[in-house]
């Protein structure tokens, strides 16, 4: 299988993980990382980092920020491998900005959680970090693809296990 086809496959798997984690939070859980019932809401937060210092517990905003950045680092790396060339960084960042905007709009439209401008900013920053890291440190593309695939499969498995536990708890 050609390298570009492998990247496309892993990009598809990672996109499924991204959709599950961002749009499925009201129905899925990974080891208690979030409360699914808290995401059956339609809330719009348009002030950048407006709730960063008011969220309780205090570490909630920090972990949310780290997760939003980290969630898009692999996407930035994979898209940078997908679009080789000199102008790829701008294309990758703009694509991830649009993906993040689409996720936030869908979350608002379907009342799937908190629609927050912070998420768009932090997701886009994560994509830039992924793209820049791949370019700057000349990371092995084979290892980036393999690591992203394995992590995606692990997290998708955990999502499935968490959902199974939720279903079993509801039927008991």
C-alpha positions, 0 to 999 in steps of 0.5 A: 500500500502506498504511503499516501493511502496509509496516511488517508486510512489513518486520517479516516480512523483518526477522524472517526475518533475525533467525531466520537470524542467531540460529537459523542460526549453526551453518549460516550465516556472514557473512564470518567473523563467527562459526565455524559449528562453534562453535555446534553446542553446547548450553550454558546461561549463567544468570549475567548477564555472567558470561563478559564479562571471561573471554572470549578474545579480550577483544573477543569479549564487547564485539562480542557485546554490541554485536551483541545490542543492535544486532540488536533496535534495528530490531525495537523501531522497527518494533514501535513503528510497528506499535503506535502509541499511548501504551502502546506502549513497554511492549508493544514491550519485553515483546514483544521480551523474549518473542521473545528468550526464545523464541530462547534456548529454541530455541537450547538445545532444538535445540543451536544455540549458547549460551543466555545470559541476557546475550542476553535482557538486551541484546536487550531493551535494544536494543528499548528503545533502538529504541523510545525513539529513534523516539519521542524524535527523531521519526525519519522512519518512512518512512526507518526502514522503508526502511533496515531493509528494505535492511539486512535484504536485504543481510544476508540476501544475505550469509548466502546467499553465505556459506552457498554458500561453505561448501557449495562448500568442503565439496564440494571 
